[in-house]
Amino acid sequence: MAKGGPRNSMPQQDAAARAKNFDEVALGYSEATALDEAERCLNCKTKPCVQGCPVNIDIPAFVDLMKQKDFAGAANVIKKTNSLPAICGRVCPQENQCEKFCVLGKKGDAVAVGRLERFAADWQAANSNGSKASFKPEHSELANYKVAVVGSGPAGLTVAGDLAKIGYTVTIFEALHKTGGVLRYGIPEFRLPRTILDREVEYVKSLGVTIFTDIIVGRTFKVEDLLEQGFDAVFVGSGAGAPKMLGIPGENLSGIYSGNEWLTRINLMRAHRREYATPIRMPKHVCVVGAGNTAMDCTRTALRVGAEKVTIVYRRGREEMPARGEEIENAEHEGVVFKLLTNPVKFIGDEKGAVKGMECLQMELGEPDASGRRRPVAVQGSEFEIECDTVIVALGQNPNPLIRTTTDGLTCQSWGGICINEETGMTSIPGVFAGGDAVTGEATVISAMGAGKVAAAGIDGYIREKHGIS
């Protein structure tokens, strides 16, 4: 293909078939397609795509190696700054990041950077010892200094990987019984297979990182205990698990879930499978309130556990939906119904206290609000009802409250986000750093990883200054 030609499409499972299984939807590029896509890259000397990457991957360098069929070399270039390439290649919104700055995207299709990243990572894992570290720490003398990481989500894994590469002794404490944080409980398998997640975690462990599960920092022990036990710094990457609800009548009826609970029950606890001990009532008619990526994950998961009808209920229009375009399209192709310009005002229950419907108002769009999107305004007298036996409220999440409520001296925002120095990631407590959803509330995987990289550099600087290390 000539440079600058159209982007190579990604093969996918058939929509009707995939809506009934949890197998990965996107099937990945073949070697021939990956090479063809790599050839589209102009290898710009100014590297505009890199400025859009929160983890600073040298994108032109790895793509150039792919052109030479050095796929292992390409993966190693990526891993210099990104310890989770197979994950990022699958779930990161590249269209709003690296690909947004691609020169080709100004008049046509940007280079499919995420798809190439996924191919390089998967190729290395399939054709070499890709789960093992292929290099030694940069400064072995730093092994005497210990860093504790709270949470094994994308921010925590990034901090751990970056500091281990430098040479620090790193220990992750994970509250759940399995690693990955939001990567495991929040993202369905049809977008991120568990074999891929487990492989990426093993790579981080191969760098020398120790991971303990079933350790709840704030309950098992506190952040200050870690400092007293000899850790030179602590990173808090405890994520966001406090759901935002609608606050309307009937929200305590059975059959109403937050997006976080719904996904966790299925992704982590396997509640849709009879052999597991945490069952959910299998739905028939599901309404999902919201239109972000979490909402799309909830709708598509509901289809896969057997729902007969799944409806997105969103108070704005199609153009204002915050989810990735491809996630919206995938949901649509799989049969999800979109009820736009619709706002729930009350949940309706049956005689047993279970939800059986929603009372809604029709909306119309007014002037833009602080988010830049047009503000929804209720149409008076437009009340109507939607029948449903399950409602999933997917409006985002605020940071988990446990760390902030058990850590003396930790300054936080009124809504729960931990306050940090933006340049270093340090909190109000010397030696304690934070990043990801614990600071921002629910955001993207790659933004959490970017915050992890900032904090890793901040921790390195803090320890070096404190101990007089050059």
C-alpha positions in Angstrom: 0.0 0.0 0.0 1.2 3.5 -0.8 2.0 5.8 2.1 -1.0 7.7 3.2 -3.6 5.2 1.8 -6.7 4.1 3.7 -6.3 2.4 7.1 -6.5 -1.4 7.2 -9.7 -2.5 8.9 -9.7 -4.8 12.0 -11.3 -8.2 11.5 -14.0 -9.0 14.0 -16.3 -11.8 15.1 -19.6 -11.8 13.4 -21.9 -9.4 15.4 -24.8 -11.9 15.9 -22.4 -14.7 17.1 -20.3 -12.6 19.4 -23.3 -11.1 21.2 -23.7 -14.7 22.7 -20.1 -15.3 23.8 -17.3 -13.6 25.8 -14.6 -14.3 23.2 -12.6 -11.4 22.0 -14.5 -9.3 19.4 -11.5 -7.7 17.6 -9.4 -10.5 16.1 -6.1 -8.6 15.5 -4.1 -8.0 12.4 -2.4 -10.7 10.5 1.4 -10.2 9.8 0.7 -9.1 6.2 -1.9 -6.6 7.4 0.3 -5.3 10.1 3.1 -4.7 7.7 0.8 -3.0 5.3 -0.5 -0.7 8.0 3.1 0.1 9.2 4.0 1.1 5.7 1.4 3.9 5.9 3.5 5.7 8.6 5.4 8.7 7.2 8.0 8.4 10.0 7.7 12.1 10.7 11.0 13.6 12.1 9.1 15.8 14.6 7.1 12.7 15.9 3.8 14.5 16.5 2.1 11.3 17.5 4.4 10.9 20.6 3.0 14.1 22.2 -0.4 12.4 22.3 0.9 9.4 24.2 0.6 9.6 28.0 3.4 7.0 28.4 5.7 8.5 25.8 6.2 5.5 23.5 8.6 6.3 20.6 5.9 5.4 18.1 7.8 6.1 14.8 10.7 4.0 16.1 8.6 0.9 16.9 6.6 1.3 13.6 9.9 1.5 11.6 11.1 -1.7 13.2 7.8 -3.4 12.2 8.4 -2.3 8.6 11.7 -4.3 8.9 9.7 -7.3 10.3 11.6 -6.9 13.6 8.5 -7.4 15.6 10.3 -8.4 18.8 12.4 -5.2 18.5 9.3 -3.2 18.1 7.8 -4.7 21.2 11.0 -3.9 23.2 10.9 -0.3 22.1 7.3 -0.1 23.4 8.2 -1.8 26.6 10.9 0.8 27.4 8.1 3.1 28.5 5.0 0.9 28.6 4.9 -2.3 30.6 1.3 -3.2 29.4 1.4 -2.9 25.6 -1.0 -5.7 24.7 -3.5 -4.1 27.1 -3.1 -0.6 25.7 -3.3 -1.8 22.1 -6.8 -3.2 23.0 -8.5 -0.7 25.3 -6.8 2.7 25.0 -8.7 5.5 23.1 -5.9 6.1 20.6 -8.2 8.2 18.4 -8.1 10.9 21.1 -4.4 10.5 21.8 -1.5 9.4 19.6 -3.6 9.0 16.5 -5.2 12.4 17.0 -1.8 14.0 16.2 -1.0 11.7 13.2 -0.3 13.8 10.1 -2.3 11.4 7.9 -5.3 12.0 10.1 -5.6 15.6 9.0 -6.9 14.6 5.5 -7.7 10.9 5.9 -7.2 8.0 8.3 -4.5 8.2 11.0 -2.1 5.2 11.2 -3.6 2.5 13.4 -1.0 2.9 16.2 -3.0 0.9 18.7 -3.6 -2.0 16.4 0.1 -2.1 15.6 1.0 -2.0 19.3 -1.3 -4.9 19.9 0.2 -6.9 17.1 3.8 -6.3 18.2 3.1 -7.3 21.8 1.1 -10.4 20.8 3.7 -11.5 18.3 6.5 -11.3 20.9 4.5 -13.3 23.4 3.7 -16.0 20.8 7.2 -16.2 19.3 9.6 -15.5 22.1 9.8 -15.5 25.9 7.7 -12.4 25.9 6.6 -12.6 29.5 10.2 -12.4 30.8 12.3 -9.4 31.3 15.1 -9.2 28.8 17.2 -6.6 30.6 18.8 -5.9 34.0 17.8 -3.0 36.2 19.5 0.3 35.4 20.9 0.8 38.9 21.2 -2.4 40.9 22.4 -0.5 44.0 18.8 0.9 44.3 17.5 -2.5 45.3 18.2 -1.5 48.9 15.3 1.0 48.7 11.8 -0.3 48.9 8.6 1.1 47.4 5.0 -0.1 48.3 2.3 0.1 45.7 -1.4 0.1 46.8 -3.4 -1.5 44.0 -2.5 -3.6 41.0 -4.6 -1.6 38.4 -3.0 0.2 35.5 -1.5 3.0 37.6 0.0 0.6 40.2 1.4 -1.8 37.6 3.0 1.1 35.7 4.6 2.6 38.8 5.8 -0.9 39.8 7.2 -1.7 36.3 9.0 1.7 35.9 10.6 1.6 39.4 11.6 -2.1 39.0 13.3 -1.3 35.7 15.3 1.5 37.4 16.3 -0.9 40.2 14.0 -0.4 43.2 12.5 -3.3 45.2 8.8 -3.0 44.7 5.9 -4.7 46.4 2.3 -4.4 45.3 -0.6 -4.9 47.8 -3.9 -5.8 46.1 -7.2 -5.8 48.0 -8.9 -8.4 45.7 -8.1 -12.0 45.3 -6.8 -11.5 41.7 -4.6 -8.9 40.2 -5.4 -6.2 37.6 -7.8 -3.9 39.4 -10.2 -2.2 36.9 -8.5 -4.1 34.1 -10.0 -7.3 35.5 -13.2 -6.3 37.2 -14.2 -3.4 35.0 -13.3 -4.4 31.4 -15.1 -7.4 29.9 -13.3 -10.3 28.4 -14.6 -9.7 25.0 -12.5 -6.5 25.0 -9.6 -7.7 27.1 -9.1 -11.5 27.4 -7.9 -12.6 30.8 -5.1 -14.6 29.3 -3.7 -11.3 27.9 -4.1 -9.5 31.3 -2.4 -12.4 33.1 0.4 -12.3 30.7 1.0 -8.6 31.2 1.0 -9.0 35.0 3.5 -11.8 34.7 5.7 -9.5 32.7 5.7 -6.9 35.5 6.4 -9.7 38.0 9.3 -10.9 35.9 10.9 -7.5 36.4 11.3 -8.4 40.1 8.0 -7.0 41.4 6.3 -8.9 44.3 2.5 -8.9 44.4 0.4 -9.8 47.5 -3.4 -10.3 47.0 -6.1 -10.1 49.6 -4.4 -7.3 51.4 -6.6 -4.3 52.1 -4.5 -1.3 52.8 -6.6 0.8 55.2 -7.9 -2.3 56.9 -5.1 -5.0 57.1 -2.7 -2.1 57.8 -2.6 1.6 57.1 -0.5 3.6 54.7 1.6 5.0 57.6 2.3 1.5 58.7 4.1 0.8 55.4 6.4 3.8 56.0 7.1 2.6 59.5 7.8 -0.9 58.3 10.7 0.3 56.2 9.3 1.3 52.8 10.9 4.4 51.5 7.8 5.5 49.6 4.2 4.5 49.0 2.1 4.9 45.9 -1.6 4.9 46.3 -3.4 3.6 43.2 -6.6 2.4 44.8 -8.8 3.3 41.9 -12.4 4.4 41.8 -15.2 2.2 43.2 -17.7 4.6 44.7 -20.5 4.7 42.2 -22.4 7.9 41.2 -26.1 7.2 41.3 -29.1 9.1 40.1 -30.6 10.0 43.5 -34.2 9.4 42.3 -37.1 7.6 44.0 -37.0 3.8 43.9 -33.2 3.5 43.5 -33.1 0.9 46.3 -35.3 -1.5 44.5 -33.8 -4.9 43.8 -32.6 -5.4 40.2 -30.9 -2.0 40.2 -27.1 -2.1 40.0 -24.3 0.4 39.6 -22.1 -0.1 36.5 -19.2 -1.0 38.8 -21.2 -3.7 40.7 -22.7 -5.2 37.5 -19.3 -5.6 35.8 -17.5 -6.7 39.0 -20.1 -9.4 39.7 -19.7 -10.8 36.2 -16.1 -10.1 35.2 -14.5 -11.0 38.6 -17.1 -13.1 40.5 -18.6 -15.0 37.5 -22.1 -14.4 38.8 -23.7 -15.4 35.5 -22.4 -18.9 35.8 -24.2 -21.5 37.9 -21.1 -23.1 39.3 -20.1 -19.9 41.1 -21.4 -18.9 44.5 -22.4 -15.3 43.8 -25.3 -15.5 41.4 -27.3 -12.7 39.9 -30.9 -12.8 38.7 -30.7 -13.3 35.0 -32.2 -10.3 33.2 -34.7 -10.2 30.4 -35.2 -6.5 29.7 -32.2 -4.4 30.7 -31.9 -0.6 30.8 -28.5 1.0 31.1 -28.4 4.6 32.2 -25.4 6.5 30.7 -23.4 6.5 27.5 -19.8 6.2 28.4 -17.4 3.3 27.8 -18.6 1.6 31.1 -22.2 1.9 29.9 -21.3 0.2 26.6 -19.5 -2.6 28.5 -22.6 -3.1 30.7 -24.9 -3.3 27.7 -22.8 -5.7 25.8 -22.2 -7.8 28.9 -26.0 -8.0 29.5 -26.5 -9.4 26.0 -23.9 -12.1 26.7 -25.6 -13.3 29.9 -28.8 -13.8 28.0 -30.9 -10.6 28.1 -33.6 -10.5 25.5 -33.5 -6.7 25.1 -30.9 -4.1 26.2 -31.5 -0.4 26.0 -29.2 2.5 26.5 -31.0 5.4 28.2 -29.2 8.7 27.8 -30.3 12.2 28.4 -28.3 13.8 25.5 -28.0 12.9 21.8 -25.7 10.7 19.8 -23.1 13.3 19.2 -22.7 14.0 22.9 -22.1 10.3 23.9 -18.7 10.1 25.6 -18.0 6.5 24.7 -15.5 5.6 22.0 -17.0 5.5 18.6 -16.1 1.9 17.9 -17.7 0.8 21.2 -20.9 2.5 20.3 -20.9 0.9 16.9 -20.1 -2.5 18.3 -23.0 -2.2 20.8 -25.3 -1.1 18.0 -24.3 -3.9 15.7 -24.9 -6.4 18.5 -28.5 -5.3 18.9 -28.4 -2.7 21.7 -31.3 -0.2 21.4 -30.5 3.5 22.0 -33.1 5.6 23.7 -31.6 9.1 23.5 -32.8 12.4 24.9 -34.4 10.4 27.7 -33.9 11.0 31.4 -35.2 8.7 34.2 -37.0 10.5 37.0 -38.4 7.5 39.0 -38.0 3.7 39.3 -41.2 1.7 39.5 -41.3 -1.5 41.6 -43.5 -4.5 41.9 -45.2 -6.0 44.9 -42.0 -7.8 45.8 -39.8 -4.8 45.8 -38.1 -5.5 42.4 -37.8 -3.0 39.6 -40.3 -3.4 36.8 -39.9 -0.1 35.0 -38.7 3.5 34.8 -40.6 6.7 34.5 -38.7 9.0 32.2 -38.9 12.5 30.7 -38.2 13.4 27.1 -35.3 15.9 26.8 -34.2 18.5 24.3 -30.8 20.1 24.0 -30.1 23.7 25.0 -27.0 25.7 25.3 -23.6 24.1 26.0 -22.6 23.5 29.6 -19.2 23.5 31.3 -18.3 20.2 29.5 -18.9 21.8 26.1 -21.8 19.6 25.4 -25.3 20.9 24.9 -27.3 20.9 28.2 -30.3 18.6 28.3 -33.6 20.4 29.2 -36.7 18.5 30.2 -39.8 18.8 27.9 -42.7 19.5 30.2 -45.5 17.0 30.2 -43.5 14.4 28.3 -43.5 11.7 31.0 -43.5 8.1 29.8 -42.6 4.6 31.1 -40.1 2.0 30.0 -40.5 -1.6 31.1 -37.5 -3.4 32.5 -36.5 -5.9 35.1 -32.9 -4.8 35.5 -31.4 -1.3 35.6 -27.7 -0.6 35.5 -26.7 3.0 36.4 -23.4 3.7 34.6 -22.7 7.3 35.4 -19.1 7.0 36.5 -17.4 6.5 39.9 -15.6 8.5 42.5 -12.4 7.3 44.3 -12.6 4.5 46.8 -12.9 6.2 50.2 -11.0 3.7 52.3 -7.5 5.3 52.0 -8.6 8.8 52.5 -10.7 7.9 55.6 -7.9 5.9 57.3 -4.8 8.0 56.5 -4.2 11.0 58.8 -2.9 14.1 57.1 -3.9 13.1 53.6 -5.5 16.1 51.8 -8.3 15.3 49.5 -10.9 17.0 47.3 -14.4 17.5 48.6 -15.6 14.8 46.2 -12.9 12.3 47.3 -10.0 12.7 44.9 -6.6 12.7 46.6 -4.7 16.0 46.1 -1.3 15.7 44.6 1.6 17.7 43.2 0.9 17.5 39.5 4.6 17.4 38.6 5.7 14.7 41.0 2.5 12.8 42.1 3.3 13.4 45.8 0.4 13.9 48.2 0.3 16.1 51.3 2.3 13.4 53.2 6.0 13.3 52.4 6.9 10.0 50.7 3.3 9.1 49.8 2.3 9.5 46.2 -0.9 8.8 44.3 -2.3 8.6 40.8 -4.9 7.3 38.5 -8.6 7.1 39.4 -7.8 7.6 43.1 -6.9 11.1 42.1 -9.2 11.9 39.2 -12.2 9.7 39.6 -13.1 7.2 36.8 -10.9 7.9 33.7 -9.1 5.9 31.0 -6.6 3.1 31.5 -3.9 5.1 29.7 -4.4 8.3 31.7 -3.9 6.2 34.9 -0.8 4.8 33.3 0.4 8.3 32.5 -0.1 9.3 36.1 1.8 6.2 37.2 4.8 7.3 35.1 4.7 10.7 36.6 4.6 9.2 40.1 7.4 6.8 39.4 9.7 9.6 38.3 8.6 11.6 41.4 9.3 8.6 43.7 12.8 8.1 42.2 13.6 11.8 42.7 12.2 11.8 46.2 14.3 8.8 47.3 17.4 10.0 45.6 17.2 13.4 47.3 16.3 12.0 50.7 19.3 9.6 50.7 21.7 11.8 48.8 21.9 9.4 45.8 23.2 11.0 42.6 
